[in-house]
Amino acid sequence: MKICVFGAGAIGGYLAAELALAGEDVCVIARGAHLEAIRSSGLTLRIGGVEKNVLIPASDRADAFGHQEYVFCALKAHQAHEHAQDIVPLLGPHTAVVTAMNGIPWWYFYKNGGALDGRHLESVDPGGRQWSIIGPERAIGCVVDPACEVVAPGIIEHHEFNRFTLGEPDRSISPRVRSLAAIMSRAGFDAPVRDEIRWNLWLKLWGNVCFNPISALTHATLDRITTEPSLRALCKVMMGEAKKVSDALGILIDEGMMDRRLAAAGKAVGHKMSMLQDLERGRSMEIDALVTAVQELGRMTGVATPTIDLVLTLVQERALQASLYGYPATSLQYLESQGVSRPMGAGSREKHDAQQ
């Protein structure tokens, strides 16, 4: 089975290494020092006290590899938007694109049903770029649970969890998603298939919508965010607003899951959220798919998100001051409708990412 991992960073590298070690025909798209290390010494995975190494074809150009059966897009959401055209050489007539990334995906309203069916989200996919270039019919949803880190070029360290929850946007249990789950299971991953992948997306997003921006603004680790009373209370308010949005979209998650989500997160002692890691390392910050998208969906459904809006404004400004963010179209339109001038630096995200 020909599989390409587009963006062989922490999650992508973990996927690629285990799939290749399981005997799949895997190639990776990477760049910079990370790419050179993979080319010269292979991809090294440190997991469970064991170090594994595997040689994997690697390039910074997708046209080096030709058509694939599956393409895992393991970039951040804004990078995936920027690189949509670069994925095209990998796409044959039946290639599936697995969106292994955080937040609301660009295909969210594909075959969703209801009044918003077929809409695209400006906060995640400005201009519908991925929708038109890749095509939502190729998409397979994927909720990423593993915690991994690129500790040096070519070296991935896996900390915990191995679950990648899969699901078709149209809620079918298709042959292609069943085949993918089987491939991933043979590689040692927990890869359940769900008929309502949006439920799983929202459950994870309940945490990301608050944990990530709060971490970037306070520099607090996840255990502090979820246990310090005032920060925990802020999380619950933001989760509650996100729940109202997901409820309005027909995704009903029991409110008791908030405390379970907070309790599970609190066990990650000393863990820095990805948004804080990016801020500290000078890499572009993934704000829109995690926070701005919830704001946009709230406006689409007529649900107010005042606390999310406030925290979003603060984290956007923090990222702009560090030249690690560019406003999406929705934010600029909203600011202009309120009579606010376009912020200095808006719309020009710096390319500071160290690895894909």
Secondary structure, 3 states (H helix, E strand, C coil): CEEEEECCCHHHHHHHHHHHHCCCEEEEECCHHHHHHHHHHCEEEEECCEEEEECCCEECCHHHCCCEEEEEECCCHHHHHHCHHHHHHHEEEEEEEEEECCCCCCCCCCCCCCCCCCCCCCCCCHHHHHHHHCCHHHEEEEEECCEEEEEECCEEEEEECCEEEEECCCCCCCHHHHHHHHHHHHCCCECCECCCHHHHHHHHHHHHHHHHHHHHHHCCCHHHHHHCHHHHHHHHHHHHHHHHHHHHCCCCCCCCHHHHHHHHHHCCCCCCCHHHHHHHHCCCCCCHHHHHHHHHHHHHHCCCCHHHHHHHHHHHHHHHHCCCCCCCHHHHHHHHHCCCCCCCCCCCCCCCCCCC
